[in-house]
Amino acid sequence: YHSLVMDEMEKRGYQVSVEWRDKNYRGKIAEKYADLEEVAVDTPIYKEHNYEYLLECIENLKKKGIHFTL
């Protein structure tokens, strides 16, 4: 997901720093992970990320001119 967000940012003209492409990078202050394992999840990580939240996010994106279908 993180890579998809960066790809979209670059499509929109943002210049993403190369260090963010490293899956273990956590920013300038936090220590990087040794080897972050990729884990597939089938439920939202945060309990508030439910269907209502999804609809709210989609509406917010529409207001910003971003339209898509699921």
Biopython code that builds the backbone (N, CA, C, O; Angstrom):
import numpy as np
from Bio.PDB.StructureBuilder import StructureBuilder

atoms = [
    (1, "TYR", "N", (0.823, -1.184, 0.000)),
    (1, "TYR", "CA", (0.000, 0.000, 0.000)),
    (1, "TYR", "C", (0.870, 1.251, 0.000)),
    (1, "TYR", "O", (0.596, 2.212, -0.720)),
    (2, "HIS", "N", (1.899, 1.229, 0.800)),
    (2, "HIS", "CA", (2.813, 2.364, 0.915)),
    (2, "HIS", "C", (3.390, 2.734, -0.455)),
    (2, "HIS", "O", (3.460, 3.912, -0.802)),
    (3, "SER", "N", (3.791, 1.752, -1.212)),
    (3, "SER", "CA", (4.347, 1.997, -2.552)),
    (3, "SER", "C", (3.296, 2.570, -3.488)),
    (3, "SER", "O", (3.606, 3.438, -4.304)),
    (4, "LEU", "N", (2.066, 2.101, -3.384)),
    (4, "LEU", "CA", (0.987, 2.632, -4.225)),
    (4, "LEU", "C", (0.757, 4.114, -3.946)),
    (4, "LEU", "O", (0.545, 4.901, -4.869)),
    (5, "VAL", "N", (0.800, 4.485, -2.677)),
    (5, "VAL", "CA", (0.625, 5.891, -2.310)),
    (5, "VAL", "C", (1.753, 6.730, -2.904)),
    (5, "VAL", "O", (1.500, 7.797, -3.464)),
    (6, "MET", "N", (2.981, 6.264, -2.789)),
    (6, "MET", "CA", (4.117, 7.014, -3.349)),
    (6, "MET", "C", (4.024, 7.108, -4.865)),
    (6, "MET", "O", (4.329, 8.153, -5.440)),
    (7, "ASP", "N", (3.609, 6.035, -5.516)),
    (7, "ASP", "CA", (3.439, 6.059, -6.972)),
    (7, "ASP", "C", (2.426, 7.127, -7.370)),
    (7, "ASP", "O", (2.650, 7.886, -8.313)),
    (8, "GLU", "N", (1.318, 7.181, -6.650)),
    (8, "GLU", "CA", (0.278, 8.171, -6.952)),
    (8, "GLU", "C", (0.785, 9.585, -6.693)),
    (8, "GLU", "O", (0.497, 10.498, -7.466)),
    (9, "MET", "N", (1.537, 9.772, -5.614)),
    (9, "MET", "CA", (2.106, 11.087, -5.326)),
    (9, "MET", "C", (3.006, 11.541, -6.469)),
    (9, "MET", "O", (2.948, 12.697, -6.886)),
    (10, "GLU", "N", (3.833, 10.639, -6.971)),
    (10, "GLU", "CA", (4.728, 10.984, -8.076)),
    (10, "GLU", "C", (3.945, 11.317, -9.338)),
    (10, "GLU", "O", (4.321, 12.226, -10.078)),
    (11, "LYS", "N", (2.848, 10.581, -9.595)),
    (11, "LYS", "CA", (2.003, 10.889, -10.754)),
    (11, "LYS", "C", (1.451, 12.306, -10.670)),
    (11, "LYS", "O", (1.220, 12.955, -11.690)),
    (12, "ARG", "N", (1.243, 12.776, -9.445)),
    (12, "ARG", "CA", (0.677, 14.111, -9.221)),
    (12, "ARG", "C", (1.741, 15.191, -9.109)),
    (12, "ARG", "O", (1.433, 16.342, -8.803)),
    (13, "GLY", "N", (2.998, 14.820, -9.357)),
    (13, "GLY", "CA", (4.052, 15.820, -9.389)),
    (13, "GLY", "C", (4.892, 15.960, -8.138)),
    (13, "GLY", "O", (5.826, 16.761, -8.113)),
    (14, "TYR", "N", (4.584, 15.204, -7.103)),
    (14, "TYR", "CA", (5.407, 15.254, -5.896)),
    (14, "TYR", "C", (6.723, 14.533, -6.151)),
    (14, "TYR", "O", (6.783, 13.577, -6.923)),
    (15, "GLN", "N", (7.766, 15.001, -5.498)),
    (15, "GLN", "CA", (9.065, 14.345, -5.609)),
    (15, "GLN", "C", (9.317, 13.575, -4.313)),
    (15, "GLN", "O", (9.760, 14.138, -3.312)),
    (16, "VAL", "N", (9.029, 12.298, -4.356)),
    (16, "VAL", "CA", (9.190, 11.433, -3.181)),
    (16, "VAL", "C", (10.668, 11.113, -3.008)),
    (16, "VAL", "O", (11.323, 10.668, -3.951)),
    (17, "SER", "N", (11.192, 11.335, -1.819)),
    (17, "SER", "CA", (12.597, 11.029, -1.542)),
    (17, "SER", "C", (12.853, 9.541, -1.696)),
    (17, "SER", "O", (12.030, 8.715, -1.301)),
    (18, "VAL", "N", (13.990, 9.208, -2.267)),
    (18, "VAL", "CA", (14.324, 7.817, -2.578)),
    (18, "VAL", "C", (14.332, 6.928, -1.338)),
    (18, "VAL", "O", (14.013, 5.743, -1.434)),
    (19, "GLU", "N", (14.689, 7.477, -0.176)),
    (19, "GLU", "CA", (14.755, 6.644, 1.028)),
    (19, "GLU", "C", (13.380, 6.075, 1.411)),
    (19, "GLU", "O", (13.314, 5.047, 2.084)),
    (20, "TRP", "N", (12.289, 6.720, 0.997)),
    (20, "TRP", "CA", (10.955, 6.204, 1.311)),
    (20, "TRP", "C", (10.621, 4.950, 0.518)),
    (20, "TRP", "O", (9.649, 4.267, 0.842)),
    (21, "ARG", "N", (11.386, 4.632, -0.496)),
    (21, "ARG", "CA", (11.176, 3.394, -1.257)),
    (21, "ARG", "C", (11.733, 2.179, -0.512)),
    (21, "ARG", "O", (11.440, 1.040, -0.875)),
    (22, "ASP", "N", (12.531, 2.420, 0.522)),
    (22, "ASP", "CA", (13.072, 1.344, 1.360)),
    (22, "ASP", "C", (12.001, 0.953, 2.380)),
    (22, "ASP", "O", (11.608, 1.775, 3.208)),
    (23, "LYS", "N", (11.529, -0.289, 2.326)),
    (23, "LYS", "CA", (10.448, -0.738, 3.213)),
    (23, "LYS", "C", (10.801, -0.625, 4.693)),
    (23, "LYS", "O", (9.906, -0.627, 5.538)),
    (24, "ASN", "N", (12.066, -0.529, 5.015)),
    (24, "ASN", "CA", (12.503, -0.457, 6.405)),
    (24, "ASN", "C", (12.678, 0.969, 6.916)),
    (24, "ASN", "O", (12.891, 1.175, 8.111)),
    (25, "TYR", "N", (12.593, 1.945, 6.035)),
    (25, "TYR", "CA", (12.791, 3.351, 6.409)),
    (25, "TYR", "C", (11.592, 3.858, 7.196)),
    (25, "TYR", "O", (10.448, 3.572, 6.843)),
    (26, "ARG", "N", (11.852, 4.617, 8.273)),
    (26, "ARG", "CA", (10.772, 5.126, 9.128)),
    (26, "ARG", "C", (10.872, 6.624, 9.341)),
    (26, "ARG", "O", (10.262, 7.161, 10.266)),
    (27, "GLY", "N", (11.626, 7.297, 8.505)),
    (27, "GLY", "CA", (11.766, 8.740, 8.659)),
    (27, "GLY", "C", (13.134, 9.106, 9.202)),
    (27, "GLY", "O", (13.958, 8.239, 9.492)),
    (28, "LYS", "N", (13.361, 10.405, 9.335)),
    (28, "LYS", "CA", (14.683, 10.896, 9.731)),
    (28, "LYS", "C", (14.997, 10.659, 11.201)),
    (28, "LYS", "O", (16.167, 10.573, 11.575)),
    (29, "ILE", "N", (13.970, 10.552, 12.042)),
    (29, "ILE", "CA", (14.209, 10.434, 13.479)),
    (29, "ILE", "C", (14.139, 8.990, 13.963)),
    (29, "ILE", "O", (14.983, 8.554, 14.745)),
    (30, "ALA", "N", (13.142, 8.252, 13.504)),
    (30, "ALA", "CA", (12.946, 6.873, 13.977)),
    (30, "ALA", "C", (13.985, 5.932, 13.372)),
    (30, "ALA", "O", (14.388, 6.076, 12.217)),
    (31, "GLU", "N", (14.401, 4.978, 14.177)),
    (31, "GLU", "CA", (15.355, 3.977, 13.702)),
    (31, "GLU", "C", (14.672, 3.060, 12.694)),
    (31, "GLU", "O", (13.528, 2.655, 12.897)),
    (32, "LYS", "N", (15.372, 2.731, 11.607)),
    (32, "LYS", "CA", (14.759, 1.883, 10.581)),
    (32, "LYS", "C", (14.621, 0.455, 11.084)),
    (32, "LYS", "O", (15.355, 0.017, 11.970)),
    (33, "TYR", "N", (13.667, -0.260, 10.501)),
    (33, "TYR", "CA", (13.487, -1.670, 10.828)),
    (33, "TYR", "C", (14.663, -2.468, 10.281)),
    (33, "TYR", "O", (15.280, -2.070, 9.293)),
    (34, "ALA", "N", (14.974, -3.600, 10.922)),
    (34, "ALA", "CA", (16.048, -4.466, 10.434)),
    (34, "ALA", "C", (15.613, -5.147, 9.138)),
    (34, "ALA", "O", (16.340, -5.125, 8.145)),
    (35, "ASP", "N", (14.441, -5.743, 9.149)),
    (35, "ASP", "CA", (13.901, -6.380, 7.944)),
    (35, "ASP", "C", (12.400, -6.566, 8.145)),
    (35, "ASP", "O", (11.945, -7.628, 8.570)),
    (36, "LEU", "N", (11.650, -5.533, 7.837)),
    (36, "LEU", "CA", (10.208, -5.542, 8.048)),
    (36, "LEU", "C", (9.549, -6.602, 7.183)),
    (36, "LEU", "O", (9.699, -6.608, 5.961)),
    (37, "GLU", "N", (8.823, -7.492, 7.828)),
    (37, "GLU", "CA", (8.150, -8.574, 7.117)),
    (37, "GLU", "C", (6.821, -8.082, 6.548)),
    (37, "GLU", "O", (6.071, -7.381, 7.227)),
    (38, "GLU", "N", (6.535, -8.450, 5.308)),
    (38, "GLU", "CA", (5.253, -8.114, 4.698)),
    (38, "GLU", "C", (4.207, -9.098, 5.198)),
    (38, "GLU", "O", (4.413, -10.311, 5.155)),
    (39, "VAL", "N", (3.092, -8.573, 5.670)),
    (39, "VAL", "CA", (2.032, -9.406, 6.218)),
    (39, "VAL", "C", (0.719, -9.051, 5.533)),
    (39, "VAL", "O", (0.319, -7.887, 5.506)),
    (40, "ALA", "N", (0.059, -10.047, 4.986)),
    (40, "ALA", "CA", (-1.249, -9.831, 4.369)),
    (40, "ALA", "C", (-2.314, -9.820, 5.459)),
    (40, "ALA", "O", (-2.305, -10.666, 6.353)),
    (41, "VAL", "N", (-3.221, -8.866, 5.382)),
    (41, "VAL", "CA", (-4.315, -8.790, 6.352)),
    (41, "VAL", "C", (-5.644, -8.869, 5.609)),
    (41, "VAL", "O", (-5.774, -8.394, 4.480)),
    (42, "ASP", "N", (-6.615, -9.472, 6.259)),
    (42, "ASP", "CA", (-7.927, -9.569, 5.624)),
    (42, "ASP", "C", (-8.987, -8.744, 6.346)),
    (42, "ASP", "O", (-10.157, -8.748, 5.965)),
    (43, "THR", "N", (-8.567, -8.040, 7.389)),
    (43, "THR", "CA", (-9.461, -7.133, 8.101)),
    (43, "THR", "C", (-8.733, -5.810, 8.286)),
    (43, "THR", "O", (-7.503, -5.774, 8.243)),
    (44, "PRO", "N", (-9.465, -4.730, 8.489)),
    (44, "PRO", "CA", (-8.792, -3.441, 8.698)),
    (44, "PRO", "C", (-7.862, -3.473, 9.912)),
    (44, "PRO", "O", (-8.155, -4.127, 10.912)),
    (45, "ILE", "N", (-6.760, -2.771, 9.812)),
    (45, "ILE", "CA", (-5.816, -2.690, 10.926)),
    (45, "ILE", "C", (-6.433, -1.889, 12.068)),
    (45, "ILE", "O", (-6.252, -2.219, 13.240)),
    (46, "TYR", "N", (-7.164, -0.832, 11.712)),
    (46, "TYR", "CA", (-7.788, 0.028, 12.713)),
    (46, "TYR", "C", (-9.290, -0.237, 12.732)),
    (46, "TYR", "O", (-9.920, -0.263, 11.675)),
    (47, "LYS", "N", (-9.872, -0.434, 13.908)),
    (47, "LYS", "CA", (-11.286, -0.797, 14.013)),
    (47, "LYS", "C", (-12.209, 0.245, 13.399)),
    (47, "LYS", "O", (-13.300, -0.095, 12.941)),
    (48, "GLU", "N", (-11.791, 1.515, 13.381)),
    (48, "GLU", "CA", (-12.638, 2.563, 12.816)),
    (48, "GLU", "C", (-12.625, 2.574, 11.287)),
    (48, "GLU", "O", (-13.389, 3.317, 10.669)),
    (49, "HIS", "N", (-11.777, 1.770, 10.680)),
    (49, "HIS", "CA", (-11.736, 1.680, 9.217)),
    (49, "HIS", "C", (-12.797, 0.687, 8.749)),
    (49, "HIS", "O", (-12.487, -0.412, 8.288)),
    (50, "ASN", "N", (-14.037, 1.098, 8.877)),
    (50, "ASN", "CA", (-15.161, 0.257, 8.506)),
    (50, "ASN", "C", (-15.800, 0.789, 7.225)),
    (50, "ASN", "O", (-15.251, 1.681, 6.578)),
    (51, "TYR", "N", (-16.948, 0.246, 6.863)),
    (51, "TYR", "CA", (-17.606, 0.627, 5.615)),
    (51, "TYR", "C", (-18.021, 2.101, 5.625)),
    (51, "TYR", "O", (-17.883, 2.785, 4.611)),
    (52, "GLU", "N", (-18.523, 2.590, 6.749)),
    (52, "GLU", "CA", (-18.904, 4.005, 6.846)),
    (52, "GLU", "C", (-17.694, 4.903, 6.625)),
    (52, "GLU", "O", (-17.789, 5.923, 5.943)),
    (53, "TYR", "N", (-16.575, 4.528, 7.193)),
    (53, "TYR", "CA", (-15.345, 5.301, 7.015)),
    (53, "TYR", "C", (-14.918, 5.294, 5.550)),
    (53, "TYR", "O", (-14.476, 6.316, 5.025)),
    (54, "LEU", "N", (-15.048, 4.146, 4.892)),
    (54, "LEU", "CA", (-14.722, 4.048, 3.474)),
    (54, "LEU", "C", (-15.569, 5.020, 2.664)),
    (54, "LEU", "O", (-15.050, 5.738, 1.810)),
    (55, "LEU", "N", (-16.878, 5.043, 2.933)),
    (55, "LEU", "CA", (-17.763, 5.959, 2.210)),
    (55, "LEU", "C", (-17.384, 7.416, 2.460)),
    (55, "LEU", "O", (-17.423, 8.236, 1.543)),
    (56, "GLU", "N", (-17.022, 7.732, 3.687)),
    (56, "GLU", "CA", (-16.590, 9.088, 4.031)),
    (56, "GLU", "C", (-15.323, 9.462, 3.256)),
    (56, "GLU", "O", (-15.207, 10.579, 2.753)),
    (57, "CYS", "N", (-14.390, 8.538, 3.165)),
    (57, "CYS", "CA", (-13.147, 8.787, 2.425)),
    (57, "CYS", "C", (-13.420, 8.987, 0.937)),
    (57, "CYS", "O", (-12.851, 9.881, 0.311)),
    (58, "ILE", "N", (-14.289, 8.156, 0.378)),
    (58, "ILE", "CA", (-14.620, 8.273, -1.043)),
    (58, "ILE", "C", (-15.278, 9.619, -1.319)),
    (58, "ILE", "O", (-14.963, 10.267, -2.317)),
    (59, "GLU", "N", (-16.185, 10.046, -0.450)),
    (59, "GLU", "CA", (-16.844, 11.345, -0.617)),
    (59, "GLU", "C", (-15.824, 12.477, -0.531)),
    (59, "GLU", "O", (-15.892, 13.437, -1.298)),
    (60, "ASN", "N", (-14.896, 12.365, 0.386)),
    (60, "ASN", "CA", (-13.841, 13.366, 0.530)),
    (60, "ASN", "C", (-13.002, 13.453, -0.744)),
    (60, "ASN", "O", (-12.667, 14.549, -1.195)),
    (61, "LEU", "N", (-12.665, 12.308, -1.320)),
    (61, "LEU", "CA", (-11.887, 12.292, -2.558)),
    (61, "LEU", "C", (-12.677, 12.898, -3.710)),
    (61, "LEU", "O", (-12.108, 13.612, -4.536)),
    (62, "LYS", "N", (-13.981, 12.626, -3.780)),
    (62, "LYS", "CA", (-14.828, 13.212, -4.829)),
    (62, "LYS", "C", (-14.790, 14.729, -4.762)),
    (62, "LYS", "O", (-14.707, 15.403, -5.790)),
    (63, "LYS", "N", (-14.852, 15.267, -3.544)),
    (63, "LYS", "CA", (-14.800, 16.719, -3.355)),
    (63, "LYS", "C", (-13.479, 17.295, -3.847)),
    (63, "LYS", "O", (-13.397, 18.474, -4.189)),
    (64, "LYS", "N", (-12.453, 16.462, -3.881)),
    (64, "LYS", "CA", (-11.135, 16.895, -4.349)),
    (64, "LYS", "C", (-10.935, 16.599, -5.829)),
    (64, "LYS", "O", (-9.847, 16.808, -6.366)),
    (65, "GLY", "N", (-11.992, 16.110, -6.492)),
    (65, "GLY", "CA", (-11.910, 15.837, -7.921)),
    (65, "GLY", "C", (-11.338, 14.483, -8.274)),
    (65, "GLY", "O", (-10.954, 14.248, -9.420)),
    (66, "ILE", "N", (-11.277, 13.590, -7.303)),
    (66, "ILE", "CA", (-10.734, 12.251, -7.539)),
    (66, "ILE", "C", (-11.902, 11.275, -7.580)),
    (66, "ILE", "O", (-12.564, 11.050, -6.567)),
    (67, "HIS", "N", (-12.154, 10.694, -8.751)),
    (67, "HIS", "CA", (-13.288, 9.794, -8.935)),
    (67, "HIS", "C", (-12.791, 8.416, -9.359)),
    (67, "HIS", "O", (-11.897, 8.304, -10.197)),
    (68, "PHE", "N", (-13.365, 7.380, -8.786)),
    (68, "PHE", "CA", (-12.998, 6.010, -9.128)),
    (68, "PHE", "C", (-14.129, 5.081, -8.717)),
    (68, "PHE", "O", (-15.059, 5.485, -8.018)),
    (69, "THR", "N", (-14.041, 3.855, -9.151)),
    (69, "THR", "CA", (-15.008, 2.845, -8.730)),
    (69, "THR", "C", (-14.262, 1.706, -8.058)),
    (69, "THR", "O", (-13.111, 1.416, -8.384)),
    (70, "LEU", "N", (-14.932, 1.074, -7.126)),
    (70, "LEU", "CA", (-14.327, -0.062, -6.414)),
    (70, "LEU", "C", (-14.627, -1.345, -7.130)),
    (70, "LEU", "O", (-14.204, -2.413, -6.687)),
]
sb = StructureBuilder()
sb.init_structure("model")
sb.init_model(0)
sb.init_chain("A")
sb.init_seg("    ")
for serial, (resi, resn, name, xyz) in enumerate(atoms, 1):
    if name == "N":
        sb.init_residue(resn, " ", resi, " ")
    sb.init_atom(name, np.array(xyz, "f"), 0.0, 1.0, " ", f" {name:<3s}", serial, name[0])
structure = sb.get_structure()
